[in-house]
Amino acid sequence: MAGHLRKRSFSLAGHRTSVALEPEFWTALEAEAERRALPLARLVQEADAARADPSLPLASALRLTVLHALRAARD
């Protein structure tokens, strides 16, 4: 499965970090960023800042961002 992940790097809270997600999640995150007229990096920063539990991996927070966006669009 790891071979199917695409890794991207971002600057969060003053330090560089990398996150690996399936290409489909990157596509959904890019669409959500575009829908909200935000750069992808800003959407990632928002997801990072919104983590109630800092031990939650950033990749999980980004997947949840996609899930919440899809649910909001459906409702």
N, CA, C and O of each residue as an XYZ file, in Angstrom:
300
protein
N       0.817     -1.191      0.000
C       0.000      0.000      0.000
C       0.864      1.260      0.000
O       0.490      2.252     -0.625
N       1.991      1.246      0.673
C       2.825      2.440      0.780
C       3.272      2.931     -0.585
O       3.470      4.133     -0.764
N       3.437      2.046     -1.547
C       3.838      2.446     -2.886
C       2.776      3.251     -3.604
O       3.059      3.899     -4.612
N       1.555      3.214     -3.094
C       0.453      3.939     -3.710
C       0.270      5.323     -3.104
O      -0.587      6.081     -3.556
N       1.046      5.661     -2.106
C       0.912      6.952     -1.454
C       1.769      7.991     -2.162
O       2.844      7.693     -2.682
N       1.264      9.213     -2.166
C       2.026     10.328     -2.714
C       2.381     11.255     -1.560
O       1.508     11.668     -0.797
N       3.646     11.575     -1.435
C       4.121     12.404     -0.333
C       4.268     13.849     -0.798
O       4.758     14.121     -1.893
N       3.827     14.775      0.069
C       4.002     16.210     -0.176
C       4.529     16.853      1.094
O       4.279     16.377      2.201
N       5.260     17.938      0.916
C       5.838     18.646      2.056
C       5.205     20.021      2.197
O       4.876     20.678      1.209
N       5.042     20.442      3.443
C       4.445     21.732      3.776
C       5.209     22.343      4.931
O       5.914     21.648      5.662
N       5.066     23.631      5.087
C       5.615     24.330      6.240
C       4.469     24.596      7.205
O       3.525     25.313      6.874
N       4.552     24.019      8.397
C       3.516     24.166      9.415
C       4.151     24.639     10.702
O       5.106     24.038     11.193
N       3.627     25.703     11.240
C       4.128     26.243     12.511
C       5.633     26.459     12.468
O       6.333     26.216     13.450
N       6.121     26.916     11.329
C       7.525     27.248     11.221
C       8.472     26.095     10.944
O       9.687     26.292     10.937
N       7.952     24.904     10.717
C       8.847     23.789     10.385
C       8.271     22.994      9.219
O       7.060     22.978      8.999
N       9.147     22.344      8.485
C       8.742     21.538      7.337
C       8.258     20.181      7.818
O       8.830     19.577      8.725
N       7.203     19.726      7.193
C       6.688     18.395      7.492
C       6.198     17.768      6.197
O       5.807     18.470      5.264
N       6.222     16.471      6.147
C       5.744     15.733      4.980
C       4.555     14.885      5.379
O       4.457     14.405      6.509
N       3.664     14.714      4.438
C       2.508     13.865      4.680
C       2.280     13.027      3.423
O       2.405     13.517      2.300
N       1.946     11.770      3.634
C       1.704     10.845      2.521
C       0.236     10.434      2.529
O      -0.297      9.972      3.539
N      -0.396     10.614      1.382
C      -1.803     10.238      1.202
C      -1.974      9.559     -0.146
O      -1.125      9.673     -1.030
N      -3.069      8.863     -0.285
C      -3.434      8.285     -1.563
C      -3.720      9.428     -2.546
O      -4.218     10.479     -2.142
N      -3.410      9.227     -3.829
C      -3.648     10.289     -4.812
C      -5.093     10.799     -4.825
O      -5.334     11.980     -5.072
N      -6.041      9.914     -4.561
C      -7.443     10.319     -4.558
C      -7.730     11.342     -3.457
O      -8.539     12.250     -3.644
N      -7.065     11.191     -2.310
C      -7.251     12.173     -1.240
C      -6.629     13.512     -1.613
O      -7.197     14.561     -1.313
N      -5.456     13.489     -2.270
C      -4.864     14.755     -2.711
C      -5.788     15.451     -3.704
O      -5.952     16.670     -3.655
N      -6.388     14.682     -4.603
C      -7.310     15.267     -5.581
C      -8.506     15.902     -4.875
O      -8.918     17.009     -5.222
N      -9.061     15.208     -3.889
C     -10.204     15.741     -3.144
C      -9.811     16.970     -2.332
O     -10.587     17.922     -2.243
N      -8.623     16.965     -1.740
C      -8.159     18.132     -0.983
C      -7.931     19.327     -1.902
O      -8.264     20.458     -1.547
N      -7.368     19.081     -3.075
C      -7.169     20.165     -4.037
C      -8.511     20.750     -4.474
O      -8.639     21.966     -4.615
N      -9.507     19.898     -4.690
C     -10.838     20.378     -5.074
C     -11.467     21.199     -3.952
O     -12.095     22.224     -4.215
N     -11.307     20.763     -2.720
C     -11.851     21.505     -1.583
C     -11.146     22.848     -1.425
O     -11.789     23.861     -1.150
N      -9.847     22.856     -1.594
C      -9.100     24.115     -1.519
C      -9.579     25.072     -2.614
O      -9.770     26.262     -2.364
N      -9.767     24.557     -3.806
C     -10.250     25.389     -4.905
C     -11.664     25.899     -4.616
O     -11.967     27.068     -4.855
N     -12.515     25.029     -4.106
C     -13.884     25.424     -3.783
C     -13.888     26.564     -2.768
O     -14.716     27.472     -2.841
N     -12.954     26.505     -1.823
C     -12.875     27.525     -0.779
C     -11.959     28.695     -1.150
O     -11.737     29.596     -0.342
N     -11.432     28.674     -2.371
C     -10.530     29.722     -2.876
C      -9.319     29.896     -1.961
O      -8.929     31.014     -1.623
N      -8.735     28.761     -1.572
C      -7.545     28.742     -0.725
C      -6.426     27.993     -1.426
O      -6.682     27.070     -2.200
N      -5.194     28.384     -1.162
C      -4.098     27.512     -1.601
C      -4.152     26.197     -0.807
O      -4.595     26.176      0.342
N      -3.706     25.131     -1.416
C      -3.700     23.835     -0.733
C      -2.934     23.923      0.579
O      -3.354     23.344      1.580
N      -1.825     24.634      0.585
C      -1.027     24.759      1.814
C      -1.844     25.379      2.944
O      -1.689     24.988      4.101
N      -2.700     26.329      2.629
C      -3.538     26.967      3.664
C      -4.565     25.974      4.209
O      -4.817     25.946      5.413
N      -5.152     25.169      3.344
C      -6.102     24.156      3.797
C      -5.410     23.151      4.713
O      -5.979     22.733      5.722
N      -4.202     22.769      4.370
C      -3.428     21.846      5.207
C      -3.136     22.498      6.557
O      -3.243     21.844      7.594
N      -2.770     23.769      6.555
C      -2.520     24.485      7.813
C      -3.774     24.519      8.681
O      -3.695     24.330      9.895
N      -4.927     24.758      8.066
C      -6.180     24.775      8.818
C      -6.493     23.409      9.426
O      -6.909     23.317     10.581
N      -6.294     22.362      8.651
C      -6.531     21.008      9.166
C      -5.581     20.704     10.320
O      -5.972     20.083     11.308
N      -4.345     21.141     10.190
C      -3.353     20.938     11.245
C      -3.774     21.673     12.516
O      -3.722     21.106     13.608
N      -4.184     22.912     12.378
C      -4.566     23.723     13.537
C      -5.852     23.229     14.193
O      -6.057     23.431     15.390
N      -6.713     22.588     13.419
C      -8.009     22.132     13.934
C      -7.941     20.798     14.670
O      -8.933     20.361     15.252
N      -6.775     20.149     14.649
C      -6.671     18.852     15.334
C      -6.882     19.042     16.829
O      -6.090     19.713     17.492
N      -7.945     18.454     17.357
C      -8.214     18.535     18.794
C      -7.172     17.734     19.573
O      -6.804     18.089     20.693
N      -6.713     16.666     18.969
C      -5.711     15.803     19.592
C      -4.437     15.881     18.758
O      -4.390     15.332     17.657
N      -3.398     16.558     19.266
C      -2.178     16.710     18.474
C      -1.474     15.396     18.152
O      -0.590     15.364     17.296
N      -1.853     14.317     18.824
C      -1.241     13.029     18.490
C      -1.898     12.399     17.258
O      -1.382     11.423     16.713
N      -3.026     12.951     16.820
C      -3.673     12.482     15.595
C      -2.750     12.808     14.424
O      -2.353     13.962     14.265
N      -2.404     11.833     13.614
C      -1.512     12.115     12.482
C      -2.127     13.128     11.519
O      -3.342     13.155     11.321
N      -1.282     13.950     10.929
C      -1.753     14.944      9.972
C      -2.470     14.266      8.811
O      -3.473     14.787      8.325
N      -1.982     13.126      8.360
C      -2.648     12.406      7.268
C      -4.090     12.070      7.640
O      -4.990     12.183      6.807
N      -4.311     11.659      8.881
C      -5.672     11.354      9.328
C      -6.527     12.616      9.355
O      -7.690     12.592      8.953
N      -5.950     13.713      9.826
C      -6.686     14.978      9.866
C      -7.078     15.417      8.454
O      -8.168     15.952      8.251
N      -6.209     15.196      7.498
C      -6.529     15.570      6.119
C      -7.604     14.659      5.531
O      -8.477     15.124      4.799
N      -7.547     13.384      5.841
C      -8.606     12.482      5.374
C      -9.949     12.883      5.976
O     -10.975     12.835      5.298
N      -9.943     13.278      7.253
C     -11.179     13.736      7.892
C     -11.682     15.037      7.274
O     -12.890     15.254      7.181
N     -10.768     15.897      6.856
C     -11.151     17.129      6.162
C     -11.932     16.794      4.897
O     -12.957     17.413      4.611
N     -11.450     15.821      4.147
C     -12.150     15.382      2.940
C     -13.516     14.808      3.304
O     -14.513     15.133      2.659
N     -13.573     13.970      4.317
C     -14.834     13.368      4.734
C     -15.850     14.440      5.127
O     -17.007     14.385      4.710
N     -15.419     15.409      5.926
C     -16.331     16.477      6.357
C     -16.811     17.307      5.157
O     -17.979     17.692      5.099
N     -15.931     17.577      4.222
C     -16.307     18.349      3.040
C     -17.337     17.588      2.200
O     -18.296     18.177      1.700
N     -17.135     16.287      2.051
C     -18.091     15.489      1.293
C     -19.450     15.417      1.983
O     -20.491     15.481      1.329
N     -19.432     15.285      3.289
C     -20.691     15.261      4.046
C     -21.422     16.601      3.949
O     -22.642     16.642      3.792
N     -20.666     17.691      4.042
C     -21.270     19.029      3.954
C     -21.884     19.240      2.566
O     -22.963     19.821      2.447
N     -21.212     18.776      1.536
C     -21.727     18.920      0.176
C     -22.990     18.095     -0.030
O     -23.904     18.500     -0.749
N     -23.025     16.936      0.610
C     -24.182     16.056      0.494
C     -25.402     16.647      1.200
O     -26.524     16.554      0.703
N     -25.167     17.254      2.362
C     -26.270     17.817      3.155
C     -26.609     19.180      2.627
O     -27.510     19.837      3.147
